[in-house]
Amino acid sequence: MSRSAGTGSKTISVEEAGRWLGISRNAAYEAVKRGEIPTIKIGRLLLVPVAPFERMLGLSVNTNTEAA
């Protein structure tokens, strides 16, 4: 999976994280509540930072922008 479906966003919604995992919206929020999905809270808004989420899933996160 690529960063937020190719948008390059550094965060995704909890609902989107649930879609990546193949679980329902409610199941995703329950996983957040248990601490199983990393989140940041801005006011009442919960966001999932993509880099830690991808690391949690074992996906490659390439932060090296050096040209070959």
Distance bins in CASP14 RR format, pairs under 12 A and 6 or more apart:
PFRMAT RR
TARGET T0000
AUTHOR 0000-0000-0000
RMODE 2
METHOD distances of the structure
MODEL  1
1 12 0 0 0 0 0 1 0 0 0 0 0
1 16 0 0 0 0 0 1 0 0 0 0 0
1 17 0 0 0 0 0 1 0 0 0 0 0
1 18 0 0 0 0 0 1 0 0 0 0 0
1 19 0 0 0 0 1 0 0 0 0 0 0
1 20 1 0 1 0 0 0 0 0 0 0 0
1 21 0 0 0 0 0 1 0 0 0 0 0
1 22 0 0 0 0 0 1 0 0 0 0 0
1 50 0 0 0 0 1 0 0 0 0 0 0
1 53 0 0 0 0 1 0 0 0 0 0 0
1 54 1 0 0 1 0 0 0 0 0 0 0
1 57 1 0 0 1 0 0 0 0 0 0 0
1 58 0 0 0 0 0 1 0 0 0 0 0
1 59 1 0 0 1 0 0 0 0 0 0 0
1 60 0 0 0 0 0 1 0 0 0 0 0
1 61 0 0 0 0 0 1 0 0 0 0 0
2 8 1 0 0 1 0 0 0 0 0 0 0
2 9 0 0 0 0 0 1 0 0 0 0 0
2 12 0 0 0 0 0 1 0 0 0 0 0
2 20 0 0 0 0 0 1 0 0 0 0 0
2 50 0 0 0 0 1 0 0 0 0 0 0
2 54 0 0 0 0 1 0 0 0 0 0 0
2 59 0 0 0 0 1 0 0 0 0 0 0
2 60 0 0 0 0 0 1 0 0 0 0 0
2 61 0 0 0 0 0 1 0 0 0 0 0
2 62 0 0 0 0 0 1 0 0 0 0 0
3 9 1 0 0 1 0 0 0 0 0 0 0
3 10 1 0 0 1 0 0 0 0 0 0 0
3 11 0 0 0 0 1 0 0 0 0 0 0
3 12 0 0 0 0 1 0 0 0 0 0 0
3 16 0 0 0 0 0 1 0 0 0 0 0
3 20 0 0 0 0 0 1 0 0 0 0 0
3 48 0 0 0 0 0 1 0 0 0 0 0
3 49 0 0 0 0 0 1 0 0 0 0 0
3 50 1 0 1 0 0 0 0 0 0 0 0
3 51 0 0 0 0 1 0 0 0 0 0 0
3 53 0 0 0 0 1 0 0 0 0 0 0
3 54 1 0 0 1 0 0 0 0 0 0 0
3 59 0 0 0 0 1 0 0 0 0 0 0
3 60 0 0 0 0 0 1 0 0 0 0 0
3 61 0 0 0 0 1 0 0 0 0 0 0
3 62 0 0 0 0 0 1 0 0 0 0 0
3 63 0 0 0 0 0 1 0 0 0 0 0
4 10 0 0 0 0 1 0 0 0 0 0 0
4 11 1 0 0 1 0 0 0 0 0 0 0
4 12 1 0 1 0 0 0 0 0 0 0 0
4 13 0 0 0 0 1 0 0 0 0 0 0
4 16 1 0 0 1 0 0 0 0 0 0 0
4 17 0 0 0 0 0 1 0 0 0 0 0
4 19 0 0 0 0 0 1 0 0 0 0 0
4 20 0 0 0 0 1 0 0 0 0 0 0
4 47 0 0 0 0 0 1 0 0 0 0 0
4 48 0 0 0 0 1 0 0 0 0 0 0
4 49 0 0 0 0 0 1 0 0 0 0 0
4 50 1 0 0 1 0 0 0 0 0 0 0
4 51 0 0 0 0 0 1 0 0 0 0 0
4 53 0 0 0 0 0 1 0 0 0 0 0
4 54 0 0 0 0 0 1 0 0 0 0 0
5 12 0 0 0 0 1 0 0 0 0 0 0
5 13 0 0 0 0 0 1 0 0 0 0 0
5 16 1 0 0 1 0 0 0 0 0 0 0
5 19 0 0 0 0 1 0 0 0 0 0 0
5 20 0 0 0 0 1 0 0 0 0 0 0
5 50 0 0 0 0 0 1 0 0 0 0 0
6 12 0 0 0 0 0 1 0 0 0 0 0
6 16 0 0 0 0 0 1 0 0 0 0 0
6 50 0 0 0 0 0 1 0 0 0 0 0
7 16 0 0 0 0 0 1 0 0 0 0 0
7 50 0 0 0 0 1 0 0 0 0 0 0
8 50 1 0 0 1 0 0 0 0 0 0 0
8 51 0 0 0 0 0 1 0 0 0 0 0
8 54 0 0 0 0 0 1 0 0 0 0 0
9 16 0 0 0 0 1 0 0 0 0 0 0
9 47 0 0 0 0 1 0 0 0 0 0 0
9 48 0 0 0 0 0 1 0 0 0 0 0
9 49 0 0 0 0 0 1 0 0 0 0 0
9 50 1 0 0 1 0 0 0 0 0 0 0
9 51 0 0 0 0 0 1 0 0 0 0 0
9 53 0 0 0 0 0 1 0 0 0 0 0
10 40 0 0 0 0 0 1 0 0 0 0 0
10 47 0 0 0 0 1 0 0 0 0 0 0
10 48 0 0 0 0 0 1 0 0 0 0 0
10 49 1 0 0 1 0 0 0 0 0 0 0
10 50 1 0 1 0 0 0 0 0 0 0 0
10 51 1 0 0 1 0 0 0 0 0 0 0
10 52 0 0 0 0 0 1 0 0 0 0 0
10 53 0 0 0 0 0 1 0 0 0 0 0
10 54 0 0 0 0 0 1 0 0 0 0 0
10 61 0 0 0 0 0 1 0 0 0 0 0
10 63 0 0 0 0 0 1 0 0 0 0 0
11 17 0 0 0 0 1 0 0 0 0 0 0
11 38 0 0 0 0 0 1 0 0 0 0 0
11 39 0 0 0 0 1 0 0 0 0 0 0
11 40 1 0 0 1 0 0 0 0 0 0 0
11 41 0 0 0 0 0 1 0 0 0 0 0
11 42 0 0 0 0 1 0 0 0 0 0 0
11 45 0 0 0 0 1 0 0 0 0 0 0
11 46 0 0 0 0 1 0 0 0 0 0 0
11 47 1 0 1 0 0 0 0 0 0 0 0
11 48 1 0 0 1 0 0 0 0 0 0 0
11 49 1 0 1 0 0 0 0 0 0 0 0
11 50 1 0 0 1 0 0 0 0 0 0 0
11 51 0 0 0 0 1 0 0 0 0 0 0
11 52 0 0 0 0 0 1 0 0 0 0 0
11 53 0 0 0 0 1 0 0 0 0 0 0
11 54 0 0 0 0 0 1 0 0 0 0 0
12 18 0 0 0 0 1 0 0 0 0 0 0
12 19 0 0 0 0 1 0 0 0 0 0 0
12 20 1 0 0 1 0 0 0 0 0 0 0
12 21 0 0 0 0 0 1 0 0 0 0 0
12 28 0 0 0 0 0 1 0 0 0 0 0
12 37 0 0 0 0 0 1 0 0 0 0 0
12 38 0 0 0 0 0 1 0 0 0 0 0
12 39 0 0 0 0 0 1 0 0 0 0 0
12 40 0 0 0 0 0 1 0 0 0 0 0
12 46 0 0 0 0 0 1 0 0 0 0 0
12 47 1 0 0 1 0 0 0 0 0 0 0
12 48 1 0 1 0 0 0 0 0 0 0 0
12 49 0 0 0 0 1 0 0 0 0 0 0
12 50 1 0 1 0 0 0 0 0 0 0 0
12 51 0 0 0 0 0 1 0 0 0 0 0
12 52 0 0 0 0 0 1 0 0 0 0 0
12 53 1 0 0 1 0 0 0 0 0 0 0
12 54 0 0 0 0 0 1 0 0 0 0 0
13 19 0 0 0 0 1 0 0 0 0 0 0
13 20 0 0 0 0 0 1 0 0 0 0 0
13 25 0 0 0 0 1 0 0 0 0 0 0
13 28 0 0 0 0 1 0 0 0 0 0 0
13 29 0 0 0 0 0 1 0 0 0 0 0
13 32 0 0 0 0 0 1 0 0 0 0 0
13 37 0 0 0 0 0 1 0 0 0 0 0
13 39 0 0 0 0 0 1 0 0 0 0 0
13 40 0 0 0 0 0 1 0 0 0 0 0
13 45 0 0 0 0 1 0 0 0 0 0 0
13 46 1 0 0 1 0 0 0 0 0 0 0
13 47 1 0 0 1 0 0 0 0 0 0 0
13 48 1 0 0 1 0 0 0 0 0 0 0
13 49 0 0 0 0 0 1 0 0 0 0 0
13 50 0 0 0 0 0 1 0 0 0 0 0
13 53 0 0 0 0 0 1 0 0 0 0 0
14 20 0 0 0 0 0 1 0 0 0 0 0
14 21 0 0 0 0 0 1 0 0 0 0 0
14 23 0 0 0 0 0 1 0 0 0 0 0
14 24 0 0 0 0 0 1 0 0 0 0 0
14 25 1 0 0 1 0 0 0 0 0 0 0
14 26 0 0 0 0 0 1 0 0 0 0 0
14 27 0 0 0 0 0 1 0 0 0 0 0
14 28 1 0 1 0 0 0 0 0 0 0 0
14 29 1 0 1 0 0 0 0 0 0 0 0
14 30 0 0 0 0 0 1 0 0 0 0 0
14 31 0 0 0 0 1 0 0 0 0 0 0
14 32 1 0 1 0 0 0 0 0 0 0 0
14 33 0 0 0 0 0 1 0 0 0 0 0
14 35 0 0 0 0 0 1 0 0 0 0 0
14 36 0 0 0 0 0 1 0 0 0 0 0
14 37 1 0 0 1 0 0 0 0 0 0 0
14 38 0 0 0 0 0 1 0 0 0 0 0
14 39 1 0 0 1 0 0 0 0 0 0 0
14 40 0 0 0 0 0 1 0 0 0 0 0
14 41 0 0 0 0 0 1 0 0 0 0 0
14 45 0 0 0 0 1 0 0 0 0 0 0
14 46 1 0 1 0 0 0 0 0 0 0 0
14 47 1 0 0 1 0 0 0 0 0 0 0
14 48 1 0 0 1 0 0 0 0 0 0 0
14 49 0 0 0 0 0 1 0 0 0 0 0
14 53 0 0 0 0 0 1 0 0 0 0 0
15 21 0 0 0 0 0 1 0 0 0 0 0
15 22 0 0 0 0 0 1 0 0 0 0 0
15 23 0 0 0 0 0 1 0 0 0 0 0
15 24 0 0 0 0 1 0 0 0 0 0 0
15 25 1 0 1 0 0 0 0 0 0 0 0
15 26 0 0 0 0 0 1 0 0 0 0 0
15 27 0 0 0 0 0 1 0 0 0 0 0
15 28 1 0 0 1 0 0 0 0 0 0 0
15 29 0 0 0 0 1 0 0 0 0 0 0
15 31 0 0 0 0 0 1 0 0 0 0 0
15 32 0 0 0 0 0 1 0 0 0 0 0
15 37 0 0 0 0 0 1 0 0 0 0 0
15 46 0 0 0 0 0 1 0 0 0 0 0
15 47 0 0 0 0 0 1 0 0 0 0 0
15 48 0 0 0 0 1 0 0 0 0 0 0
16 22 0 0 0 0 0 1 0 0 0 0 0
16 23 0 0 0 0 0 1 0 0 0 0 0
16 25 0 0 0 0 1 0 0 0 0 0 0
16 28 0 0 0 0 1 0 0 0 0 0 0
16 37 0 0 0 0 0 1 0 0 0 0 0
16 46 0 0 0 0 0 1 0 0 0 0 0
16 47 0 0 0 0 1 0 0 0 0 0 0
16 48 1 0 0 1 0 0 0 0 0 0 0
16 50 0 0 0 0 1 0 0 0 0 0 0
16 53 0 0 0 0 1 0 0 0 0 0 0
17 23 0 0 0 0 1 0 0 0 0 0 0
17 24 0 0 0 0 0 1 0 0 0 0 0
17 25 0 0 0 0 1 0 0 0 0 0 0
17 27 0 0 0 0 0 1 0 0 0 0 0
17 28 1 0 1 0 0 0 0 0 0 0 0
17 29 0 0 0 0 1 0 0 0 0 0 0
17 31 0 0 0 0 1 0 0 0 0 0 0
17 32 0 0 0 0 1 0 0 0 0 0 0
17 36 0 0 0 0 0 1 0 0 0 0 0
17 37 1 0 1 0 0 0 0 0 0 0 0
17 38 0 0 0 0 1 0 0 0 0 0 0
17 39 0 0 0 0 1 0 0 0 0 0 0
17 46 0 0 0 0 1 0 0 0 0 0 0
17 47 0 0 0 0 1 0 0 0 0 0 0
17 48 1 0 1 0 0 0 0 0 0 0 0
17 49 0 0 0 0 0 1 0 0 0 0 0
17 50 0 0 0 0 1 0 0 0 0 0 0
17 52 0 0 0 0 0 1 0 0 0 0 0
17 53 1 0 0 1 0 0 0 0 0 0 0
17 54 0 0 0 0 0 1 0 0 0 0 0
17 56 0 0 0 0 1 0 0 0 0 0 0
17 57 0 0 0 0 1 0 0 0 0 0 0
18 24 1 0 0 1 0 0 0 0 0 0 0
18 25 1 0 0 1 0 0 0 0 0 0 0
18 26 0 0 0 0 1 0 0 0 0 0 0
18 27 1 0 0 1 0 0 0 0 0 0 0
18 28 1 1 0 0 0 0 0 0 0 0 0
18 29 0 0 0 0 1 0 0 0 0 0 0
18 30 0 0 0 0 0 1 0 0 0 0 0
18 31 1 0 0 1 0 0 0 0 0 0 0
18 32 0 0 0 0 1 0 0 0 0 0 0
18 36 0 0 0 0 0 1 0 0 0 0 0
18 37 1 0 0 1 0 0 0 0 0 0 0
18 48 0 0 0 0 1 0 0 0 0 0 0
18 53 0 0 0 0 0 1 0 0 0 0 0
18 57 0 0 0 0 0 1 0 0 0 0 0
19 25 0 0 0 0 1 0 0 0 0 0 0
19 27 0 0 0 0 0 1 0 0 0 0 0
19 28 0 0 0 0 1 0 0 0 0 0 0
19 48 0 0 0 0 0 1 0 0 0 0 0
20 28 0 0 0 0 1 0 0 0 0 0 0
20 31 0 0 0 0 0 1 0 0 0 0 0
20 37 0 0 0 0 1 0 0 0 0 0 0
20 48 0 0 0 0 1 0 0 0 0 0 0
20 50 0 0 0 0 1 0 0 0 0 0 0
20 53 1 0 0 1 0 0 0 0 0 0 0
20 54 0 0 0 0 1 0 0 0 0 0 0
20 56 0 0 0 0 0 1 0 0 0 0 0
20 57 1 0 0 1 0 0 0 0 0 0 0
20 58 0 0 0 0 0 1 0 0 0 0 0
20 59 0 0 0 0 1 0 0 0 0 0 0
21 27 0 0 0 0 1 0 0 0 0 0 0
21 28 1 0 0 1 0 0 0 0 0 0 0
21 30 0 0 0 0 0 1 0 0 0 0 0
21 31 1 0 0 1 0 0 0 0 0 0 0
21 32 0 0 0 0 0 1 0 0 0 0 0
21 36 0 0 0 0 1 0 0 0 0 0 0
21 37 0 0 0 0 1 0 0 0 0 0 0
21 48 0 0 0 0 0 1 0 0 0 0 0
21 53 0 0 0 0 1 0 0 0 0 0 0
21 54 0 0 0 0 0 1 0 0 0 0 0
21 56 0 0 0 0 0 1 0 0 0 0 0
21 57 0 0 0 0 1 0 0 0 0 0 0
21 59 0 0 0 0 0 1 0 0 0 0 0
22 28 0 0 0 0 1 0 0 0 0 0 0
22 31 0 0 0 0 0 1 0 0 0 0 0
22 57 0 0 0 0 0 1 0 0 0 0 0
23 29 0 0 0 0 1 0 0 0 0 0 0
23 30 0 0 0 0 1 0 0 0 0 0 0
23 31 1 0 0 1 0 0 0 0 0 0 0
23 32 0 0 0 0 0 1 0 0 0 0 0
23 36 0 0 0 0 0 1 0 0 0 0 0
23 37 0 0 0 0 1 0 0 0 0 0 0
24 30 0 0 0 0 1 0 0 0 0 0 0
24 31 0 0 0 0 0 1 0 0 0 0 0
25 31 0 0 0 0 0 1 0 0 0 0 0
25 32 0 0 0 0 0 1 0 0 0 0 0
25 46 0 0 0 0 0 1 0 0 0 0 0
26 32 0 0 0 0 0 1 0 0 0 0 0
26 33 0 0 0 0 0 1 0 0 0 0 0
27 33 0 0 0 0 0 1 0 0 0 0 0
27 34 0 0 0 0 0 1 0 0 0 0 0
27 36 0 0 0 0 0 1 0 0 0 0 0
27 37 0 0 0 0 0 1 0 0 0 0 0
28 34 0 0 0 0 0 1 0 0 0 0 0
28 35 0 0 0 0 0 1 0 0 0 0 0
28 36 0 0 0 0 1 0 0 0 0 0 0
28 37 1 0 0 1 0 0 0 0 0 0 0
28 39 0 0 0 0 0 1 0 0 0 0 0
28 46 0 0 0 0 1 0 0 0 0 0 0
28 48 0 0 0 0 1 0 0 0 0 0 0
28 53 0 0 0 0 0 1 0 0 0 0 0
29 35 0 0 0 0 0 1 0 0 0 0 0
29 36 0 0 0 0 0 1 0 0 0 0 0
29 37 0 0 0 0 1 0 0 0 0 0 0
29 39 0 0 0 0 1 0 0 0 0 0 0
29 46 0 0 0 0 1 0 0 0 0 0 0
29 48 0 0 0 0 0 1 0 0 0 0 0
30 36 0 0 0 0 1 0 0 0 0 0 0
30 37 0 0 0 0 1 0 0 0 0 0 0
31 37 1 0 1 0 0 0 0 0 0 0 0
31 38 0 0 0 0 0 1 0 0 0 0 0
31 39 0 0 0 0 1 0 0 0 0 0 0
31 46 0 0 0 0 0 1 0 0 0 0 0
31 48 0 0 0 0 0 1 0 0 0 0 0
31 53 0 0 0 0 0 1 0 0 0 0 0
31 56 0 0 0 0 0 1 0 0 0 0 0
32 38 0 0 0 0 1 0 0 0 0 0 0
32 39 1 0 1 0 0 0 0 0 0 0 0
32 40 0 0 0 0 0 1 0 0 0 0 0
32 41 0 0 0 0 1 0 0 0 0 0 0
32 46 1 0 0 1 0 0 0 0 0 0 0
32 47 0 0 0 0 0 1 0 0 0 0 0
32 48 1 0 0 1 0 0 0 0 0 0 0
32 53 0 0 0 0 0 1 0 0 0 0 0
33 39 0 0 0 0 1 0 0 0 0 0 0
33 46 0 0 0 0 0 1 0 0 0 0 0
35 46 0 0 0 0 0 1 0 0 0 0 0
35 48 0 0 0 0 0 1 0 0 0 0 0
35 52 0 0 0 0 0 1 0 0 0 0 0
35 56 0 0 0 0 0 1 0 0 0 0 0
36 48 0 0 0 0 0 1 0 0 0 0 0
36 53 0 0 0 0 0 1 0 0 0 0 0
36 56 0 0 0 0 1 0 0 0 0 0 0
36 57 0 0 0 0 0 1 0 0 0 0 0
37 46 0 0 0 0 1 0 0 0 0 0 0
37 47 0 0 0 0 0 1 0 0 0 0 0
37 48 1 0 0 1 0 0 0 0 0 0 0
37 49 0 0 0 0 0 1 0 0 0 0 0
37 50 0 0 0 0 0 1 0 0 0 0 0
37 52 0 0 0 0 1 0 0 0 0 0 0
37 53 1 0 0 1 0 0 0 0 0 0 0
37 54 0 0 0 0 0 1 0 0 0 0 0
37 56 1 0 0 1 0 0 0 0 0 0 0
37 57 0 0 0 0 0 1 0 0 0 0 0
38 46 0 0 0 0 0 1 0 0 0 0 0
38 47 0 0 0 0 1 0 0 0 0 0 0
38 48 1 0 0 1 0 0 0 0 0 0 0
38 49 1 0 0 1 0 0 0 0 0 0 0
38 50 0 0 0 0 1 0 0 0 0 0 0
38 51 0 0 0 0 1 0 0 0 0 0 0
38 52 1 0 1 0 0 0 0 0 0 0 0
38 53 1 0 1 0 0 0 0 0 0 0 0
38 54 0 0 0 0 0 1 0 0 0 0 0
38 55 0 0 0 0 1 0 0 0 0 0 0
38 56 1 0 0 1 0 0 0 0 0 0 0
38 57 0 0 0 0 0 1 0 0 0 0 0
39 45 0 0 0 0 1 0 0 0 0 0 0
39 46 1 0 1 0 0 0 0 0 0 0 0
39 47 1 0 0 1 0 0 0 0 0 0 0
39 48 1 0 1 0 0 0 0 0 0 0 0
39 49 1 0 0 1 0 0 0 0 0 0 0
39 50 0 0 0 0 0 1 0 0 0 0 0
39 52 0 0 0 0 1 0 0 0 0 0 0
39 53 0 0 0 0 1 0 0 0 0 0 0
39 56 0 0 0 0 0 1 0 0 0 0 0
40 46 1 0 0 1 0 0 0 0 0 0 0
40 47 1 0 1 0 0 0 0 0 0 0 0
40 48 1 0 0 1 0 0 0 0 0 0 0
40 49 1 0 0 1 0 0 0 0 0 0 0
40 50 0 0 0 0 0 1 0 0 0 0 0
40 51 0 0 0 0 0 1 0 0 0 0 0
40 52 0 0 0 0 1 0 0 0 0 0 0
40 53 0 0 0 0 0 1 0 0 0 0 0
41 47 1 0 0 1 0 0 0 0 0 0 0
41 48 0 0 0 0 0 1 0 0 0 0 0
41 49 0 0 0 0 0 1 0 0 0 0 0
42 49 0 0 0 0 0 1 0 0 0 0 0
47 53 0 0 0 0 0 1 0 0 0 0 0
48 54 0 0 0 0 0 1 0 0 0 0 0
48 56 0 0 0 0 1 0 0 0 0 0 0
48 57 0 0 0 0 0 1 0 0 0 0 0
49 55 0 0 0 0 1 0 0 0 0 0 0
49 56 0 0 0 0 0 1 0 0 0 0 0
49 61 0 0 0 0 0 1 0 0 0 0 0
50 56 0 0 0 0 0 1 0 0 0 0 0
50 57 0 0 0 0 0 1 0 0 0 0 0
50 59 0 0 0 0 1 0 0 0 0 0 0
50 61 1 0 0 1 0 0 0 0 0 0 0
50 63 0 0 0 0 0 1 0 0 0 0 0
51 57 0 0 0 0 0 1 0 0 0 0 0
51 58 0 0 0 0 0 1 0 0 0 0 0
51 59 0 0 0 0 1 0 0 0 0 0 0
51 60 0 0 0 0 0 1 0 0 0 0 0
51 61 1 0 1 0 0 0 0 0 0 0 0
51 62 0 0 0 0 0 1 0 0 0 0 0
51 63 1 0 0 1 0 0 0 0 0 0 0
52 58 0 0 0 0 0 1 0 0 0 0 0
52 59 0 0 0 0 0 1 0 0 0 0 0
52 61 0 0 0 0 1 0 0 0 0 0 0
53 59 0 0 0 0 1 0 0 0 0 0 0
53 61 0 0 0 0 1 0 0 0 0 0 0
54 60 1 0 0 1 0 0 0 0 0 0 0
54 61 1 0 1 0 0 0 0 0 0 0 0
54 62 0 0 0 0 0 1 0 0 0 0 0
54 63 0 0 0 0 0 1 0 0 0 0 0
55 61 1 0 1 0 0 0 0 0 0 0 0
55 62 0 0 0 0 0 1 0 0 0 0 0
55 63 0 0 0 0 0 1 0 0 0 0 0
END
